[in-house]
Amino acid sequence: MKDILLILQVFLLVFFARAEFRFNENGEFTIVQLTDLHCGEDEKSDMKTQEFEREFLKKIKPDLVIISGDGVSGYTGYQLNLFTDDGFFETTWRKFTDPLAELEIPYAFTLGNHDAKADLNATEITWLDQTHPFSVRKNSTGIPDTMNYYIQVYSSKKKEKLALNIWLFDSGSIGCAGHEDSWGCIEQEQIEWYNKESRKIREKHGRNVHHVAFFHIPIPEFVFLADHGEIYGAAKVPICCPHFNTGFFDHVKKNGDITGMFVGHDHHNDFGGWYKGIELVYGRKSGYGSYGDTVGARVIKFKEKVNILGQVKVTREHYVIYDNDTIKETKEMRIKEGPKQGFCPTCDEKTFRQVRQAGVFDYLLTAIEVIFGAILLRFLYLVLKNVKSGKMNFKTKENIKEGLKKILLNNQA
């Protein structure tokens, strides 16, 4: 009987309790943004990443964790960096999602440019992620079979009031609007979906809803901010953004909803700032795989209050906490030093992607396996033939060595 009740409790927790979020009784809602965990490169790094994740989340106790891409280093799911290792993604995905299950913390995941490089594509990853008991994707509104969706958080002050809307977008990997030498981007189909859903939310809940967005690859406006605006935080490397601008930022401005965009991708950056009324913010690299030794996470705290007009107003504050427990709260604004970047760079992975998509490496591997198999079978056939005829025996090591030597040299003993 106890087992049945436990199963029922877990079922209700997974399929119903996680379908709706709400600010707590203190009017607070906390998100931890993890980004660029890069699990799968080596066991030591993965263990460190898991330990950091566990300890960090135990201390912060967030209401929701958002993983904004590159949870997995998909390129290490290849043998000799060329060939797909079946089962790699699921095994590695479990490394960064298991701690969330252990701590019973709901999470939202969207893809980075490296997640879908191994044995699962973006659609298959979406299906897999929905099997996790604490993934919110299955209970969220989104584009079917993708990691484009949104999560709604309701007020604790007015139970029927939507207070916070959290958007997640899959910014792709390589290629943008037909430009194959570009980093990925938020494409027109996604923008059309966002416009449609944004309108629905306005019509149902009004304009007094706090909106934020999470995706992996920064949009070109991050360059405009860094070159011409004031920023806070670390801006140590160029911004790797799509060099074709799909206009996502302009659509956000027109809709007048999203006021903060949080990204990852460039491991040495964690800067932020305001550009045309929208806060553009990097997360902090959260794993020990890949490049970049400074590891931490961004904590985003939302606070709701009811104003004198009876309206629910939400504000946010955020800061980075490093793996040594140092908290980076300062928002001292400054002009970025050094030369201006000016544009988004081209992507240097085009050739690899084209060859990979053509299946050349997979065909090559198959050919090698067939040839090696044929050689091995021929060798075993000759060994058995010579043993049967009495020309080779296994009485001493010298007999074995001499017989094998003859086979290898002239295929006869």
C-alpha distance (Angstrom), angle and dihedral (degrees) to the residues before:
residue distance angle dihedral
M1 . . .
K2 3.81 . .
D3 3.81 90.0 .
I4 3.81 91.0 52.7
L5 3.81 91.8 50.0
L6 3.80 90.8 48.5
I7 3.80 91.9 51.0
L8 3.82 90.5 48.1
Q9 3.81 91.0 49.3
V10 3.80 92.0 51.5
F11 3.82 90.8 46.6
L12 3.80 92.3 52.5
L13 3.80 91.7 45.2
V14 3.78 93.9 51.2
F15 3.78 101.8 40.5
F16 3.78 103.8 32.3
A17 3.79 115.4 15.2
R18 3.80 92.9 54.6
A19 3.80 94.0 49.9
E20 3.84 92.9 83.1
F21 3.79 131.8 37.8
R22 3.78 126.0 -159.2
F23 3.81 136.7 -175.8
N24 3.80 111.0 -102.7
E25 3.82 124.8 -109.5
N26 3.81 89.5 -87.1
G27 3.79 90.1 57.2
E28 3.81 93.3 -109.6
F29 3.79 135.6 128.7
T30 3.81 121.5 -178.0
I31 3.79 128.9 -159.0
V32 3.80 126.5 -172.4
Q33 3.80 113.2 -155.3
L34 3.79 113.1 -150.3
T35 3.78 116.0 -175.4
D36 3.80 138.7 171.4
L37 3.80 96.1 13.2
H38 3.83 88.8 160.1
C39 3.78 97.1 -163.8
G40 3.79 119.1 -178.6
E41 3.81 101.9 53.0
D42 3.81 97.2 102.0
E43 3.78 137.1 -20.0
K44 3.81 95.7 -114.3
S45 3.80 93.3 54.9
D46 3.80 91.5 45.4
M47 3.80 92.2 52.5
K48 3.81 91.0 50.2
T49 3.80 90.6 48.7
Q50 3.81 92.2 50.4
E51 3.80 92.0 48.0
F52 3.82 92.2 49.0
E53 3.81 90.7 48.0
R54 3.80 93.1 50.2
E55 3.79 96.4 46.4
F56 3.80 94.4 42.2
L57 3.80 93.9 51.1
K58 3.81 92.4 44.9
K59 3.80 88.8 57.5
I60 3.81 98.8 43.0
K61 3.83 98.4 36.3
P62 3.82 93.9 -159.7
D63 3.78 124.6 -164.3
L64 3.80 90.3 -134.7
V65 3.80 137.2 10.7
I66 3.79 118.5 -148.2
I67 3.80 117.9 -160.9
S68 3.79 105.4 -161.5
G69 3.78 100.1 -163.1
D70 3.79 145.0 -62.9
G71 3.76 95.3 64.8
V72 3.79 84.7 149.7
S73 3.80 132.3 41.1
G74 3.78 92.7 -135.2
Y75 3.79 93.2 -176.5
T76 3.81 90.2 69.0
G77 3.80 88.8 60.5
Y78 3.79 87.2 82.6
Q79 3.77 128.0 91.5
L80 3.81 107.0 -122.1
N81 3.84 85.1 -1.6
L82 3.78 88.0 -72.0
F83 3.77 113.7 75.8
T84 3.76 131.4 59.9
D85 3.81 116.5 -108.0
D86 3.82 104.2 -145.8
G87 3.79 112.9 -128.7
F88 3.80 93.1 18.7
F89 3.79 98.1 121.0
E90 3.80 97.8 48.0
T91 3.80 92.8 46.2
T92 3.80 91.2 49.1
W93 3.82 94.9 41.2
R94 3.78 88.5 58.4
K95 3.79 90.2 57.6
F96 3.80 93.0 66.6
T97 3.82 97.9 31.2
D98 3.81 98.2 47.2
P99 3.84 92.9 72.2
L100 3.82 88.6 54.9
A101 3.80 90.3 53.8
E102 3.79 91.6 46.8
L103 3.82 91.3 52.2
E104 3.83 93.0 38.0
I105 3.80 93.3 -127.6
P106 3.82 118.6 151.2
Y107 3.78 115.9 -128.3
A108 3.79 141.3 -169.9
F109 3.79 119.9 -147.5
T110 3.77 130.6 -167.3
L111 3.78 128.2 176.9
G112 3.78 132.2 -94.1
N113 3.78 127.5 -161.3
H114 3.83 93.3 -89.2
D115 3.81 103.4 44.1
A116 3.81 98.1 82.2
K117 3.80 97.4 43.2
A118 3.79 97.9 95.6
D119 3.79 130.6 52.5
L120 3.83 100.3 -41.0
N121 3.79 126.8 61.6
A122 3.80 124.7 -144.9
T123 3.81 94.2 -88.6
E124 3.80 93.1 49.0
I125 3.80 90.8 48.5
T126 3.80 89.4 52.6
W127 3.81 90.4 52.9
L128 3.79 92.0 47.0
D129 3.79 94.0 48.3
Q130 3.80 91.3 54.5
T131 3.81 89.6 61.6
H132 3.80 90.7 66.4
P133 3.82 112.1 99.5
F134 3.81 93.0 -136.0
S135 3.81 100.1 41.6
V136 3.81 110.0 112.4
R137 3.82 93.8 -158.8
K138 3.80 94.9 93.6
N139 3.81 91.8 56.5
S140 3.81 96.3 43.5
T141 3.79 133.9 92.6
G142 3.79 111.9 -114.2
I143 3.77 149.4 122.8
P144 3.82 104.1 -56.8
D145 3.81 116.6 -100.9
T146 3.81 93.2 6.1
M147 3.78 139.1 95.4
N148 3.82 92.0 -115.5
Y149 3.80 108.1 110.0
Y150 3.78 145.3 113.7
I151 3.80 137.8 -123.8
Q152 3.79 124.3 -147.8
V153 3.79 126.2 -147.1
Y154 3.80 119.2 -164.4
S155 3.78 129.4 -148.3
S156 3.79 123.7 -97.9
K157 3.80 89.4 -153.3
K158 3.80 96.6 54.5
K159 3.77 110.3 22.4
E160 3.81 96.5 -154.4
K161 3.81 94.7 47.3
L162 3.81 120.6 103.9
A163 3.80 104.6 -140.2
L164 3.82 105.3 170.9
N165 3.79 133.8 26.7
I166 3.83 118.3 -166.9
W167 3.81 117.7 -161.8
L168 3.81 124.6 -161.3
F169 3.80 122.4 -167.3
D170 3.79 131.6 -173.7
S171 3.81 102.5 -132.3
G172 3.79 92.6 -168.0
S173 3.77 129.5 -131.7
I174 3.78 115.9 -102.4
G175 3.77 128.0 -3.5
C176 3.80 129.2 40.5
A177 3.81 127.6 -155.0
G178 3.80 90.7 -19.8
H179 3.82 94.5 -46.0
E180 3.81 101.8 124.9
D181 3.81 95.3 -172.7
S182 3.81 92.5 59.5
W183 3.75 132.8 92.5
G184 3.80 113.4 -108.0
C185 3.78 123.1 -83.7
I186 3.78 145.9 -178.7
E187 3.81 100.7 -76.8
Q188 3.82 130.2 -145.1
E189 3.80 93.8 -99.2
Q190 3.79 89.8 56.5
I191 3.81 91.7 46.4
E192 3.79 90.8 51.4
W193 3.81 89.9 51.1
Y194 3.81 90.8 48.1
N195 3.83 92.0 50.0
K196 3.80 91.1 50.0
E197 3.80 94.9 48.2
S198 3.80 92.6 41.8
R199 3.80 89.3 56.4
K200 3.81 91.2 48.8
I201 3.80 91.6 51.9
R202 3.84 91.8 48.9
E203 3.78 91.9 49.7
K204 3.80 93.3 48.9
H205 3.81 102.6 34.8
G206 3.80 105.4 18.6
R207 3.78 127.5 -129.2
N208 3.79 97.0 -65.0
V209 3.81 94.7 92.4
H210 3.81 123.8 112.1
H211 3.84 110.6 -127.2
V212 3.82 129.2 -167.4
A213 3.81 131.0 170.4
F214 3.80 134.4 -149.2
F215 3.81 126.6 -162.4
H216 3.78 136.4 142.5
I217 3.81 112.7 -121.2
P218 3.81 114.2 56.3
I219 3.81 117.9 -121.6
P220 3.86 120.8 -121.2
E221 3.80 91.2 -98.4
F222 3.82 87.8 75.4
V223 3.81 86.5 68.5
F224 3.80 91.3 49.8
L225 3.80 89.4 51.4
A226 3.81 94.8 48.0
D227 3.82 93.3 44.9
H228 3.79 100.4 43.4
G229 3.81 109.4 14.0
E230 3.76 140.3 61.5
I231 3.79 119.7 -92.0
Y232 3.79 141.5 -175.9
G233 3.81 126.9 -149.5
A234 3.80 133.7 28.0
A235 3.81 119.5 -27.2
K236 3.79 100.8 173.3
V237 3.81 105.2 143.1
P238 3.82 136.7 36.2
I239 3.79 117.5 -84.0
C240 3.81 110.2 -105.3
C241 3.79 100.7 -150.0
P242 3.83 133.5 147.4
H243 3.80 110.7 -79.4
F244 3.80 89.6 -144.2
N245 3.81 113.5 70.7
T246 3.82 111.3 -143.4
G247 3.81 92.3 -169.3
F248 3.80 97.7 -113.4
F249 3.81 91.9 139.6
D250 3.81 92.0 52.0
H251 3.81 91.2 51.3
V252 3.81 89.6 51.0
K253 3.79 90.0 51.8
K254 3.79 91.1 49.2
N255 3.81 92.7 49.4
G256 3.79 90.3 46.9
D257 3.80 96.2 -148.0
I258 3.83 117.1 98.7
T259 3.81 110.9 70.8
G260 3.80 99.6 170.2
M261 3.81 133.7 41.9
F262 3.81 119.0 -168.0
V263 3.82 120.9 -166.1
G264 3.81 143.8 164.9
H265 3.82 131.7 -167.9
D266 3.84 101.6 106.9
H267 3.80 102.7 75.5
H268 3.80 99.2 -161.8
N269 3.81 94.3 52.1
D270 3.79 127.4 83.6
F271 3.80 98.8 151.8
G272 3.76 128.0 132.3
G273 3.77 141.5 178.7
W274 3.78 144.7 153.1
Y275 3.79 122.3 -80.9
K276 3.81 119.0 -178.1
G277 3.79 91.2 -23.3
I278 3.81 97.0 -48.0
E279 3.80 123.5 103.9
L280 3.80 112.9 -130.8
V281 3.81 111.7 -162.6
Y282 3.79 138.5 177.1
G283 3.77 119.6 -144.6
R284 3.79 120.2 -136.9
K285 3.81 119.8 -100.3
S286 3.81 104.4 -100.8
G287 3.81 106.0 -169.3
Y288 3.78 139.2 62.3
G289 3.80 97.3 -129.4
S290 3.81 123.4 97.1
Y291 3.81 124.1 11.5
G292 3.79 125.3 -29.0
D293 3.80 124.7 66.7
T294 3.82 98.2 -154.4
V295 3.80 106.0 94.7
G296 3.79 130.1 -178.5
A297 3.79 142.7 105.4
R298 3.78 139.3 -108.6
V299 3.80 118.2 -114.3
I300 3.81 115.5 -154.5
K301 3.81 117.6 -167.0
F302 3.79 120.8 -166.6
K303 3.81 120.9 -163.2
E304 3.79 126.1 -167.3
K305 3.80 127.8 -156.5
V306 3.77 134.5 172.2
N307 3.82 112.3 -125.5
I308 3.80 127.4 -147.7
L309 3.81 90.0 -88.2
G310 3.78 90.2 58.2
Q311 3.80 92.8 -109.2
V312 3.81 122.2 140.1
K313 3.79 109.9 -123.7
V314 3.80 122.6 -169.2
T315 3.80 125.1 -158.2
R316 3.79 128.8 -178.7
E317 3.76 139.5 -152.5
H318 3.78 128.3 -178.5
Y319 3.76 141.6 -177.5
V320 3.80 141.4 173.0
I321 3.79 123.5 -108.3
Y322 3.81 116.1 -164.3
D323 3.79 127.2 -146.3
N324 3.82 89.6 -101.2
D325 3.84 88.9 59.4
T326 3.80 92.9 -107.8
I327 3.79 109.9 147.7
K328 3.79 118.3 -144.5
E329 3.80 103.5 -158.6
T330 3.78 101.0 146.6
K331 3.78 116.5 117.9
E332 3.78 95.9 -175.8
M333 3.78 104.2 156.1
R334 3.79 122.4 -136.6
I335 3.78 142.8 163.7
K336 3.80 110.6 -102.9
E337 3.79 111.9 -108.1
G338 3.79 124.9 -131.2
P339 3.81 132.8 33.0
K340 3.77 121.0 -23.8
Q341 3.79 117.2 -106.0
G342 3.79 94.7 -141.5
F343 3.81 99.1 -175.0
C344 3.80 144.8 23.1
P345 3.83 114.1 -93.9
T346 3.79 125.9 -120.4
C347 3.79 117.9 -104.2
D348 3.82 117.6 -106.7
E349 3.82 95.5 -155.5
K350 3.81 98.2 76.4
T351 3.81 96.8 103.8
F352 3.79 93.7 47.4
R353 3.78 90.7 49.6
Q354 3.79 94.0 49.6
V355 3.79 93.3 48.9
R356 3.78 91.7 44.6
Q357 3.81 92.5 50.3
A358 3.79 90.5 48.4
G359 3.80 88.0 59.2
V360 3.81 92.4 -128.7
F361 3.79 93.7 139.0
D362 3.79 92.8 48.3
Y363 3.81 91.9 50.6
L364 3.80 90.2 47.4
L365 3.80 91.2 51.6
T366 3.81 91.0 49.5
A367 3.81 90.7 50.3
I368 3.80 91.7 50.1
E369 3.79 91.4 49.0
V370 3.83 92.2 49.9
I371 3.80 93.2 47.9
F372 3.80 93.0 46.0
G373 3.79 90.8 47.2
A374 3.81 91.8 51.4
I375 3.80 91.8 49.9
L376 3.80 91.4 48.8
L377 3.82 93.0 49.2
R378 3.81 91.0 48.6
F379 3.78 90.7 50.4
L380 3.82 93.2 49.4
Y381 3.81 90.3 47.3
L382 3.82 91.4 54.7
V383 3.82 92.1 47.1
L384 3.80 92.3 52.0
K385 3.81 91.7 44.1
N386 3.80 93.0 53.6
V387 3.79 93.7 43.7
K388 3.80 90.5 51.5
S389 3.82 92.3 49.4
G390 3.80 91.3 49.1
K391 3.80 94.1 -117.3
M392 3.80 90.8 116.2
N393 3.81 131.4 35.9
F394 3.79 138.7 174.9
K395 3.80 99.0 -135.5
T396 3.80 95.2 114.0
K397 3.79 137.0 11.1
E398 3.80 88.5 -113.7
N399 3.82 91.0 57.3
I400 3.80 91.0 50.5
K401 3.80 93.9 46.7
E402 3.80 93.1 47.8
G403 3.79 93.4 48.0
L404 3.82 94.1 47.8
K405 3.79 90.5 46.5
K406 3.81 91.5 55.4
I407 3.81 91.9 47.7
L408 3.78 92.8 50.1
L409 3.80 93.4 46.5
N410 3.78 102.4 44.6
N411 3.82 108.4 -3.5
Q412 3.82 91.3 -115.2
A413 3.81 138.3 78.3
